[in-house]
Structure formats: structure tokens, C-alpha cells
Amino acid sequence: MIRMIKGTYGLVKNGTVEPMTKHSPAFSINAAREAELVEAGVAVYEAEPESTPSEYNGLNMTELREAAAAYGVDASAVRSKKEVIALIEAAKAKADSSAEIKAEPSKA
């Protein structure tokens, strides 16, 4: 992942070219091209962000509420997508940890 510090780089996204400048967020391209830009002194390496975008960000509220219901969460009163996503991810983490506990062999 790199961030531009000089000039402009044309990053192709969904068939369009997006200009990446020193004011743009960090972005990823193939490693060889990243190294080339850093070596040229127009970009610097950036650390990967710690949090990854949620798989639920692209869903609308109806779809989010359905996903929440699948995990046993009532999100009918929640008005914010961010809150519904947090509820889903908490329920998902709880379900995953329960599955891990059940998967461990018992010591008899």
C-alpha cells in the first residue's frame, strides 16, 4: 500500500481513471509498480489499515436487518446502518467463538 507524495498517479478503478495525489488516501497496486513509484521518490509505503471494511457495507437497511435476523438479532428499531453492522458483527463473533468451543474435543 502506498501514498503519493509528489505528482499524480492515474489509478484505474471500475474502468475509470482516478487521479491519486498527495491529498488522496493510500492505495494498493501490484508490488512491482509500488516499488517503482517509491524508488522514483513520488510515493511512500503506508501501513495496511488495521480494520478491514465490513462485508455488510454494501447492503441496504432491509438486507442488513435480514442478515441480523439470521444471527438472531432484532434490528428493527435501529436506524443507523453502522449500528446494525456492529450488532451483526458482534453476533457473528459470538457465534464463531461458540462454534470453536463446540469443535474442541472433550477430555474424558
C-alpha distances in whole Angstrom, upper triangle without the diagonal:
4,7,10,13,16,17,16,14,15,13,15,15,19,20,20,18,16,16,13,14,14,15,13,10,6,5,4,7,9,9,12,11,8,10,13,11,11,14,16,15,14,10,9,6,5,7,7,9,13,14,14,15,19,20,23,22,23,26,29,32,34,32,30,34,35,32,33,36,35,34,37,36,38,36,39,39,35,34,31,28,26,29,30,26,27,30,29,26,29,31,29,28,32,32,30,31,35,34,33,36,38,37,38,41,44,46,49
4,7,9,12,13,13,11,13,12,15,16,19,21,20,17,15,14,10,11,11,12,10,9,5,6,6,8,11,10,12,10,7,9,11,9,8,12,13,12,10,6,5,4,5,8,9,12,15,17,17,18,22,23,26,24,25,29,31,34,36,34,33,36,37,34,36,39,38,37,40,39,41,38,41,41,37,36,32,30,28,31,32,29,29,32,32,29,31,34,32,31,35,36,33,35,38,38,37,40,42,40,41,45,47,49,53
4,6,9,11,11,10,13,12,15,16,20,21,19,17,14,12,8,8,7,9,7,7,4,6,9,11,14,13,15,13,9,12,13,10,9,13,13,11,9,5,6,6,6,10,11,13,16,18,18,19,23,24,27,24,25,29,31,33,36,34,33,36,38,35,36,40,39,38,41,39,41,38,41,41,37,35,31,29,27,31,32,29,29,33,32,30,32,35,33,32,36,37,35,37,40,40,39,42,44,43,44,47,50,52,55
4,6,7,7,8,11,11,15,17,20,21,19,16,13,10,7,5,5,8,7,9,8,9,11,12,15,15,16,13,10,12,12,9,9,12,11,9,6,4,7,9,10,14,15,16,20,21,21,22,26,27,29,27,27,31,33,36,39,37,36,39,41,38,39,43,42,42,45,43,44,41,43,43,39,38,34,32,30,33,35,32,32,36,36,33,36,39,37,36,40,41,39,40,44,43,42,46,48,46,47,51,54,55,59
4,7,9,10,14,15,19,20,24,24,22,19,16,13,10,7,5,8,10,11,10,12,15,16,18,18,18,15,13,14,14,10,9,12,11,8,5,5,7,10,11,15,17,18,22,24,24,25,29,31,32,30,31,34,36,38,42,40,38,42,44,41,42,46,45,44,47,45,46,43,46,45,41,40,36,34,32,35,37,34,35,38,38,36,38,41,39,39,42,44,42,43,46,46,45,48,50,49,50,53,56,58,61
4,7,9,13,15,18,21,24,24,21,18,16,12,10,7,6,10,11,13,13,15,17,17,19,19,19,16,14,15,14,10,10,12,10,8,5,7,10,13,15,19,21,22,25,27,27,28,31,33,35,32,33,36,38,40,44,42,41,44,46,44,45,48,48,47,50,48,49,46,48,48,44,42,38,37,35,38,40,37,38,41,41,39,41,44,42,42,45,47,45,46,49,49,48,51,54,52,53,57,59,61,65
4,7,10,13,16,19,22,22,19,15,13,10,8,6,7,10,11,14,14,15,17,17,19,19,19,15,14,16,14,11,12,14,11,10,7,9,12,16,17,21,22,23,27,28,28,28,32,33,35,32,32,36,37,40,43,41,41,44,46,43,45,48,48,48,50,48,49,46,48,48,44,42,39,37,35,39,40,38,38,42,42,39,42,45,43,43,46,48,46,47,51,50,49,53,55,53,54,58,61,62,66
4,7,9,13,15,19,18,15,11,10,6,5,5,8,10,10,13,13,13,15,14,17,18,18,14,14,16,14,11,13,15,13,12,9,10,13,16,17,20,21,22,26,27,26,26,29,30,32,29,29,33,34,37,40,38,38,41,43,41,42,46,45,45,48,46,47,44,46,46,42,40,36,34,33,37,38,35,36,40,39,37,40,43,41,41,44,45,44,45,49,48,48,51,53,51,53,56,59,61,65
4,6,10,12,16,15,13,9,8,6,5,7,10,12,10,12,12,11,12,11,14,15,15,11,11,14,12,9,12,14,12,13,9,10,13,15,16,19,19,21,25,25,24,24,27,28,30,27,27,31,33,36,38,37,36,40,41,39,40,44,43,43,46,44,46,43,44,45,41,39,36,33,32,36,37,34,35,38,37,36,39,41,39,39,43,43,41,43,46,46,45,48,50,49,50,53,56,59,62
4,6,9,13,12,9,6,6,5,6,9,13,14,12,13,13,11,12,11,14,16,16,12,13,16,14,12,15,18,16,16,13,13,16,17,18,21,21,22,26,26,24,23,27,27,29,26,25,29,31,34,36,35,34,38,39,37,39,42,42,42,45,43,44,41,43,44,40,38,35,32,31,35,36,33,35,38,37,35,38,40,38,39,42,43,41,43,46,45,45,48,50,48,50,53,56,59,62
4,6,10,10,8,5,5,6,7,10,13,14,11,12,11,9,9,8,11,14,15,11,12,15,15,13,15,18,17,18,14,13,16,16,17,19,18,19,23,23,21,20,23,23,25,23,22,26,28,31,33,31,31,35,36,34,36,39,38,38,41,40,41,38,40,41,37,35,32,29,29,32,33,30,31,35,33,32,35,37,35,35,39,39,37,39,42,41,41,45,46,45,46,50,53,55,59
4,7,6,5,4,6,9,10,14,17,17,14,15,14,11,11,10,12,16,16,13,14,18,17,16,19,21,20,21,18,17,19,19,20,22,20,21,24,24,21,20,23,22,24,22,21,24,27,30,32,30,30,34,34,32,35,38,37,37,40,39,40,38,39,40,37,35,32,29,29,32,32,29,31,34,33,31,35,36,34,35,39,38,37,39,42,41,41,44,46,44,46,49,53,55,58
4,5,5,6,7,10,11,15,18,17,14,14,14,11,11,11,14,17,19,16,16,20,20,18,21,24,23,23,20,19,21,20,20,21,19,20,23,22,19,17,20,19,21,18,17,20,23,26,28,26,26,30,30,29,31,34,33,34,37,36,37,34,35,36,33,31,28,25,25,29,29,26,28,31,29,28,32,33,31,32,36,35,34,37,39,38,38,42,43,42,44,47,50,53,56
4,6,8,10,13,15,19,22,21,17,17,17,14,14,14,16,20,21,19,20,23,23,22,24,27,27,27,24,23,24,24,23,24,22,22,25,23,20,18,20,19,20,18,16,19,21,25,26,24,25,29,29,27,30,33,32,33,36,35,36,33,34,36,33,31,28,25,25,29,28,26,28,31,29,28,32,33,31,32,36,35,34,37,39,38,38,42,43,41,44,47,50,53,56
4,7,10,13,15,19,22,22,19,19,19,16,16,15,17,21,21,19,20,24,23,22,25,27,26,27,24,23,25,25,25,27,25,25,28,27,24,22,24,22,24,22,19,23,25,28,30,28,29,32,32,31,34,36,35,36,40,38,39,37,38,39,36,34,31,28,29,33,32,29,32,35,33,32,36,37,34,36,39,39,37,40,43,41,42,45,46,45,47,50,54,56,59
4,6,10,12,16,19,19,16,17,18,15,16,15,18,21,22,19,20,23,22,21,24,26,25,25,22,21,24,24,24,26,24,24,28,26,24,22,24,24,25,22,20,23,25,29,30,29,29,33,33,32,35,37,37,38,41,39,40,37,38,39,36,34,31,28,29,32,32,30,32,35,33,33,36,38,36,37,40,40,39,42,44,43,43,47,48,47,49,52,55,58,61
4,6,9,13,16,16,14,15,16,13,14,13,16,19,20,16,17,20,19,17,20,23,21,22,18,18,21,21,22,24,23,23,27,26,24,22,25,25,26,23,22,26,27,31,33,31,31,35,36,34,36,39,39,40,42,41,42,39,40,41,38,35,32,30,30,33,33,31,33,36,35,34,37,39,37,38,41,41,40,42,45,44,44,48,49,48,50,53,56,59,62
4,6,10,13,13,10,12,13,11,13,13,16,19,20,16,16,20,19,17,19,22,20,20,17,16,19,19,19,21,21,21,24,24,22,20,23,24,25,22,21,24,26,29,32,30,30,34,35,33,35,38,38,38,41,39,40,37,38,39,35,33,30,27,27,31,31,29,31,34,33,32,35,37,35,36,39,40,38,41,44,43,43,46,48,47,49,52,55,57,61
4,6,10,10,8,11,12,11,14,14,17,19,19,16,15,19,18,15,17,20,18,17,14,14,16,18,18,21,21,21,25,25,23,22,25,26,27,24,24,27,29,32,35,33,33,36,38,36,38,41,41,41,44,42,42,39,41,41,37,35,32,30,29,33,33,31,33,36,35,34,37,39,37,38,41,42,40,43,46,45,45,48,50,49,50,54,57,59,63
4,7,8,5,8,9,9,11,12,15,17,18,14,13,16,16,12,14,17,16,15,11,10,13,14,14,17,17,18,22,22,21,20,24,25,27,23,24,27,29,32,35,33,32,36,37,35,37,40,40,40,42,41,42,38,40,40,37,34,31,29,28,31,32,30,31,35,34,32,35,37,36,36,39,40,39,40,44,43,43,46,48,47,48,52,55,57,60
4,5,5,8,10,11,14,15,18,19,19,16,14,17,16,13,14,17,15,13,10,9,12,14,14,18,18,19,23,23,23,23,26,28,29,26,26,30,32,34,37,36,35,38,40,38,39,42,42,42,45,42,43,40,42,42,38,36,32,31,29,33,34,32,32,36,36,34,37,39,38,38,41,42,41,42,46,45,45,48,50,49,50,54,56,58,62
4,6,8,9,11,15,16,19,19,20,17,15,17,17,13,13,16,15,12,9,9,10,13,13,16,17,18,21,22,22,23,26,28,30,27,27,31,33,35,38,37,35,39,41,38,39,43,43,42,45,42,43,40,42,42,38,36,32,31,29,32,34,32,32,36,36,34,36,39,38,37,41,42,40,42,45,45,44,47,50,49,50,53,56,58,61
4,7,9,12,15,18,21,22,23,20,17,20,20,16,17,20,19,16,13,12,13,15,14,17,18,17,21,21,21,21,24,27,28,24,25,29,30,32,35,34,33,36,38,36,37,41,41,40,42,40,41,38,39,39,35,33,29,28,26,30,31,29,30,33,33,32,34,37,36,36,39,40,39,40,44,44,44,46,49,48,49,53,55,57,61
4,7,9,12,14,18,19,21,18,15,18,19,15,16,19,18,17,13,11,13,14,12,15,15,15,18,19,18,18,21,23,24,21,22,26,27,29,33,31,30,33,35,33,34,38,38,37,40,37,38,35,37,37,33,31,27,26,24,28,29,27,27,31,31,29,32,34,33,33,36,38,36,38,41,41,41,44,46,45,46,50,52,55,58
4,6,10,13,17,17,20,17,15,18,19,16,16,19,19,17,14,12,12,12,10,12,12,11,15,15,15,15,18,20,22,19,20,24,25,28,31,29,28,31,33,30,31,35,35,34,37,35,36,33,35,35,31,29,25,23,22,25,26,24,24,28,28,26,28,31,30,29,33,34,33,34,37,37,37,40,42,41,43,46,49,51,54
4,7,10,14,14,16,14,11,14,16,13,13,17,17,15,13,10,9,9,7,9,9,9,13,14,14,14,18,20,22,20,21,25,27,29,32,30,29,32,33,31,32,36,35,34,37,35,37,34,36,36,33,31,27,25,23,26,28,25,25,29,28,26,28,31,29,29,32,33,32,33,36,36,35,38,41,40,41,44,47,49,53
4,7,10,11,14,12,10,13,14,12,13,16,17,16,14,11,11,10,9,11,9,11,14,15,14,14,18,19,21,19,20,23,26,29,31,29,28,32,32,30,31,35,34,33,37,35,37,34,36,37,33,32,28,25,24,27,28,25,25,29,28,26,28,31,29,28,32,33,31,33,36,35,35,38,40,39,40,43,46,48,52
4,7,8,11,10,8,11,13,12,12,16,17,17,15,12,12,10,10,11,9,12,15,16,14,15,18,19,22,20,21,24,27,30,32,30,29,32,33,30,32,35,34,33,37,36,37,35,38,38,35,34,30,27,25,29,29,26,27,30,28,26,29,31,29,28,32,32,30,32,35,34,34,37,39,37,38,42,45,47,50
4,6,8,7,6,10,11,11,12,15,16,16,14,12,13,12,12,14,13,15,18,19,17,18,21,21,24,23,23,26,29,32,34,32,31,35,35,32,34,37,36,36,39,38,40,38,40,41,38,36,33,30,29,32,32,29,30,33,31,29,32,34,31,31,35,35,32,34,38,36,36,39,41,39,40,43,47,49,52
4,6,6,6,9,10,11,12,14,16,17,16,14,14,13,14,15,15,17,20,21,19,20,23,23,26,25,25,29,32,35,37,34,33,37,37,34,36,39,38,37,41,40,42,40,43,44,40,39,36,33,31,35,35,31,32,35,33,31,34,35,32,32,36,36,33,35,38,37,36,39,41,39,40,43,46,48,52
4,6,5,6,9,10,11,12,14,15,15,13,13,11,13,14,14,17,20,21,20,22,25,25,28,27,28,31,34,37,39,36,35,39,39,36,38,41,39,39,42,41,44,42,45,45,42,41,38,35,33,36,36,32,33,36,34,32,34,36,33,33,36,36,34,35,38,37,36,39,41,39,39,42,46,47,51
4,5,5,6,9,10,10,12,14,14,13,14,13,15,17,17,21,23,25,23,25,28,28,32,30,31,34,37,40,42,39,39,42,42,39,41,45,43,42,46,45,47,45,48,49,45,44,41,38,36,39,40,36,37,40,38,35,38,40,37,36,40,40,37,39,42,41,39,43,44,42,43,46,49,50,54
4,5,5,6,9,10,11,13,12,11,12,12,15,17,17,20,23,25,23,24,28,28,31,29,29,33,36,39,41,38,38,42,42,39,41,44,43,42,46,45,47,45,47,48,44,43,39,36,35,38,39,35,36,39,38,35,38,40,37,37,41,41,38,40,43,42,41,44,46,44,45,48,51,53,56
4,5,5,6,9,10,11,10,8,9,8,11,13,14,17,20,22,21,22,26,26,29,28,28,32,35,38,40,37,36,40,40,38,39,43,41,41,44,43,45,43,45,46,42,41,37,35,33,36,37,33,34,37,36,33,36,38,35,35,38,39,36,38,41,40,39,42,44,42,43,46,49,51,54
4,6,5,6,8,10,10,9,9,9,12,14,16,19,22,24,23,25,29,29,33,31,32,35,38,41,43,41,40,43,44,41,42,46,44,43,47,46,48,46,48,49,45,44,41,38,36,39,40,36,37,40,38,36,38,41,38,37,40,41,38,40,43,42,40,44,46,43,44,47,50,51,55
4,6,5,6,9,9,9,11,11,15,18,19,22,25,27,26,28,31,32,35,33,33,37,40,43,45,42,42,45,46,43,45,48,47,46,49,48,50,48,50,51,47,46,42,40,38,41,42,38,39,42,41,38,41,43,41,40,44,44,41,43,46,45,44,47,49,47,48,50,54,55,59
4,5,5,6,6,6,8,10,13,16,17,20,24,25,25,26,30,31,33,31,32,35,38,41,43,41,40,44,44,42,43,47,46,45,48,47,49,46,49,49,45,44,40,38,36,39,40,37,37,41,40,37,40,42,40,39,43,44,41,42,46,45,44,47,49,47,48,51,54,56,59
4,5,5,6,5,5,7,11,14,16,19,22,24,24,26,30,31,34,32,32,36,39,41,44,42,40,44,45,42,43,47,46,45,48,47,49,46,49,49,45,44,40,38,36,39,40,36,37,40,39,37,39,42,39,38,42,43,40,41,45,44,43,46,48,46,47,50,53,54,58
4,5,8,8,9,10,14,17,19,22,25,28,28,29,33,34,37,35,36,40,42,45,48,45,44,48,48,46,47,50,49,48,51,50,52,50,52,53,49,48,44,41,39,43,44,40,40,44,43,40,42,45,43,41,45,46,43,44,48,47,45,48,51,49,49,52,55,56,60
4,6,8,10,12,16,19,21,24,27,29,29,31,34,35,38,36,36,40,43,45,48,46,45,48,49,47,48,51,50,50,53,51,53,51,53,53,50,48,44,42,40,43,44,41,42,45,44,42,44,47,44,43,47,48,45,47,50,49,48,51,53,51,52,55,58,59,63
4,6,8,11,14,17,20,22,26,28,28,29,33,35,37,35,36,39,42,44,47,45,44,47,48,46,47,51,50,49,52,50,52,49,52,52,48,46,43,40,38,42,43,40,40,44,43,40,43,45,43,42,46,47,45,46,49,49,47,50,53,51,51,55,57,59,62
4,7,11,13,17,19,21,24,26,26,27,31,32,35,32,33,37,39,41,44,42,41,45,46,43,45,48,48,47,50,48,50,47,49,49,45,43,40,38,36,39,40,37,38,42,41,38,41,44,42,41,44,46,43,45,48,48,46,49,52,50,51,54,57,59,62
4,7,9,13,15,17,21,23,23,24,28,29,32,29,30,34,36,39,41,39,38,42,43,40,41,45,44,43,46,45,46,44,46,46,42,41,37,35,33,36,37,34,34,38,37,35,37,40,38,37,41,42,40,41,44,44,43,46,48,46,47,50,53,55,59
4,6,10,13,15,18,21,21,23,26,28,31,29,30,34,36,38,41,39,37,41,42,39,40,44,43,42,45,43,45,42,45,45,41,40,36,34,32,35,36,33,33,37,36,33,35,38,36,35,39,40,37,38,42,42,40,43,46,44,45,48,51,52,56
4,7,9,12,15,18,18,20,24,26,28,27,28,32,34,36,39,37,35,39,40,37,38,41,40,39,42,41,43,40,43,43,39,38,35,32,30,33,34,31,30,34,33,30,32,35,33,32,35,37,34,35,39,38,37,40,42,40,41,44,47,48,52
4,6,9,12,14,15,17,21,23,26,24,26,29,32,33,36,34,32,36,37,34,34,38,37,36,39,37,39,37,40,40,36,35,31,29,26,29,31,27,27,31,30,27,29,32,30,29,32,34,31,32,36,36,34,37,40,38,39,42,45,46,50
4,6,9,12,13,16,19,21,24,22,25,28,31,32,35,33,31,34,35,32,32,36,35,33,36,35,37,35,38,38,34,34,30,28,25,27,29,25,25,28,28,24,26,29,27,25,29,31,28,29,32,32,31,33,36,35,35,39,41,43,46
4,6,9,9,12,15,18,20,19,21,24,27,29,32,29,27,30,31,28,29,32,31,30,33,32,34,32,35,35,31,31,27,25,22,25,26,22,22,25,24,21,23,26,24,22,26,27,25,26,30,29,28,31,33,32,33,36,39,40,44
4,6,7,10,13,16,18,17,19,22,25,26,29,27,24,28,29,26,26,30,29,27,30,29,31,29,32,32,28,27,24,21,19,21,22,19,18,22,21,18,20,23,22,20,24,25,23,24,28,28,27,30,32,31,32,36,38,40,44
4,7,10,12,15,17,17,20,22,25,26,28,26,24,26,28,24,24,28,27,25,28,26,29,27,30,30,27,27,23,21,18,20,21,18,16,20,19,16,18,21,19,17,21,23,20,21,25,25,24,26,29,28,29,33,35,37,40
4,7,9,12,14,13,16,19,21,22,25,22,20,23,24,21,21,24,24,22,25,23,25,23,27,27,23,23,20,17,14,16,17,14,13,16,16,13,15,18,16,15,18,20,18,19,23,23,23,25,28,27,28,32,34,36,40
4,6,9,11,11,14,16,19,20,23,20,18,21,22,19,20,23,22,21,24,23,25,23,26,26,23,23,19,17,14,17,17,13,13,16,15,12,15,18,16,15,19,20,18,20,23,23,22,25,27,27,28,32,34,37,40
4,6,8,7,10,13,15,17,19,17,15,18,20,17,18,21,21,20,23,21,23,20,23,24,20,20,17,13,12,14,14,11,12,15,14,12,15,17,15,16,19,20,19,21,24,24,24,27,29,28,30,34,36,39,42
4,5,6,9,10,13,14,17,14,12,15,16,13,14,17,17,16,19,17,19,17,20,21,18,18,15,11,10,12,12,8,9,12,10,9,12,14,12,13,16,17,16,19,21,21,22,25,26,26,28,32,34,37,40
4,6,7,9,12,14,15,12,11,14,14,11,13,16,15,15,18,17,19,17,20,22,19,19,16,13,12,14,13,9,12,13,11,10,13,14,12,14,17,17,16,19,21,20,22,25,26,25,28,31,34,37,40
4,6,6,9,10,12,9,7,11,11,9,10,14,13,13,16,15,16,14,17,18,15,15,13,9,9,11,9,7,10,11,9,9,13,13,12,14,17,17,17,20,22,21,23,26,27,27,29,33,35,38,41
4,6,8,10,13,11,9,13,14,12,13,17,17,17,19,18,18,16,18,19,16,15,12,8,8,11,10,8,11,13,12,12,15,16,15,17,20,20,20,23,25,25,26,29,30,30,33,36,38,41,44
4,7,10,12,10,9,13,14,12,15,17,17,18,21,19,20,17,19,20,17,16,14,10,11,14,13,11,14,16,14,14,18,19,17,20,23,22,22,25,27,27,28,31,32,32,34,38,40,43,46
4,7,8,6,6,10,10,10,12,14,15,16,18,16,17,14,15,17,15,14,12,9,11,13,11,10,13,14,12,14,17,17,16,19,21,21,22,25,26,26,28,30,31,31,34,37,40,43,46
4,6,5,6,9,10,11,12,14,16,17,18,17,16,13,13,15,13,12,11,8,11,13,11,11,14,15,14,16,19,19,18,21,23,23,24,27,28,28,30,33,33,34,37,40,42,45,48
4,5,5,6,9,10,10,12,14,15,16,14,13,10,10,11,10,8,8,6,10,11,8,10,13,13,12,15,17,17,18,21,22,22,24,26,27,27,30,32,32,33,36,39,41,44,47
4,5,5,6,9,10,11,13,15,15,14,12,10,9,12,11,11,12,10,13,14,11,12,15,14,13,16,19,18,18,21,23,22,24,27,27,27,30,32,32,33,36,39,41,44,47
4,5,5,6,9,10,11,13,14,13,13,11,12,15,13,13,13,10,13,14,10,11,14,14,12,14,17,16,16,19,21,20,21,24,25,24,27,29,29,30,33,36,38,42,44
4,5,5,6,9,10,11,12,11,11,8,10,12,11,11,10,8,10,10,7,7,11,10,8,11,14,13,13,16,18,17,19,22,22,23,25,27,27,28,31,35,36,40,42
4,5,5,6,9,10,10,8,8,6,7,10,9,10,11,9,12,11,7,9,12,10,9,12,14,13,14,17,18,17,20,22,22,23,26,27,27,29,32,35,36,40,42
4,5,5,6,9,10,9,9,9,10,13,13,14,15,12,15,14,10,11,14,12,10,13,15,13,14,17,18,17,19,22,21,22,25,26,26,27,30,33,35,38,41
4,5,5,7,9,9,10,10,12,15,13,15,15,12,14,13,9,9,12,10,7,10,12,10,10,14,15,13,15,18,19,18,21,23,23,24,27,30,32,36,38
4,5,5,6,5,7,7,9,12,11,13,13,11,12,11,7,8,10,7,5,9,10,8,9,13,13,12,15,17,17,18,21,22,22,24,27,30,31,35,37
4,5,5,5,6,7,9,13,13,15,16,14,16,14,11,12,13,10,9,12,13,10,11,15,14,13,16,19,18,18,22,23,22,24,27,30,31,35,37
4,6,7,10,11,13,16,16,18,18,16,18,16,13,13,14,12,9,12,13,10,10,14,13,11,14,17,16,16,19,21,20,21,25,27,29,32,34
4,6,9,11,14,16,15,18,18,16,17,15,12,12,12,9,7,9,10,6,7,10,10,8,11,13,13,13,16,18,17,19,22,25,26,30,32
4,7,9,12,14,15,18,18,17,18,15,12,14,14,10,9,12,11,8,10,13,11,10,14,15,14,15,19,19,19,21,24,27,27,31,33
4,6,9,11,11,14,15,14,15,12,9,11,11,7,7,11,10,7,10,13,12,12,15,17,16,18,20,21,21,24,26,29,30,33,35
4,6,8,9,12,13,14,15,12,9,12,13,9,10,13,13,11,14,16,15,16,19,20,20,21,24,25,25,27,30,33,33,37,39
4,6,5,8,10,10,12,9,6,10,11,8,9,13,13,12,14,17,17,17,20,22,22,23,26,27,27,29,32,35,36,39,41
4,6,8,11,11,14,11,9,13,14,12,13,16,17,15,18,21,20,20,23,25,25,26,29,30,30,32,35,38,39,42,44
4,6,9,11,13,11,10,14,14,12,14,17,17,17,19,22,21,22,25,26,26,28,31,32,32,34,37,40,41,44,46
4,6,8,10,7,7,10,11,10,12,15,15,15,18,20,20,21,23,25,25,27,29,30,31,33,36,39,40,43,45
4,7,9,8,8,11,12,12,14,17,17,18,20,22,23,24,26,28,28,30,32,33,34,36,38,42,43,46,48
4,5,5,6,9,10,11,13,14,16,17,18,20,21,23,24,26,27,29,31,32,33,35,37,40,42,45,48
4,5,5,6,9,10,10,12,14,15,16,18,20,21,22,24,26,27,28,30,31,32,35,38,40,43,46
4,6,5,6,9,10,11,12,14,15,16,18,20,21,22,24,26,27,29,30,31,33,37,39,41,44
4,5,5,6,9,10,11,12,14,15,17,18,20,21,23,24,26,27,29,30,32,36,37,40,43
4,5,5,6,9,10,11,12,14,15,16,18,20,21,22,24,26,27,28,31,34,36,39,41
4,5,5,6,8,10,10,12,14,15,16,18,20,21,22,24,26,27,29,32,34,37,40
4,5,5,6,9,10,10,12,14,15,16,18,20,21,23,24,26,27,31,33,35,38
4,6,5,6,8,10,11,12,14,15,17,18,20,21,23,24,26,30,31,34,37
4,5,5,6,9,10,10,12,14,15,16,18,20,21,22,25,28,30,33,36
4,5,5,6,9,10,10,12,14,15,16,18,20,21,23,26,28,31,34
4,5,5,6,9,10,11,12,14,15,17,19,20,22,25,27,29,32
4,5,5,6,9,10,11,12,14,15,17,18,20,24,25,28,31
4,5,5,6,9,10,10,12,14,15,16,19,22,24,27,30
4,5,5,6,9,10,11,12,14,15,17,21,22,25,28
4,5,5,6,9,10,11,12,14,16,19,20,23,26
4,6,5,6,9,10,11,12,15,18,19,23,25
4,5,5,6,9,10,11,13,16,18,21,24
4,5,5,6,9,10,11,15,16,19,22
4,5,5,6,9,10,14,15,18,20
4,5,5,6,9,12,14,17,20
4,5,5,6,10,12,15,18
4,5,6,9,10,13,16
4,6,8,9,13,15
4,6,9,12,15
4,6,9,12
4,6,9
4,6
4
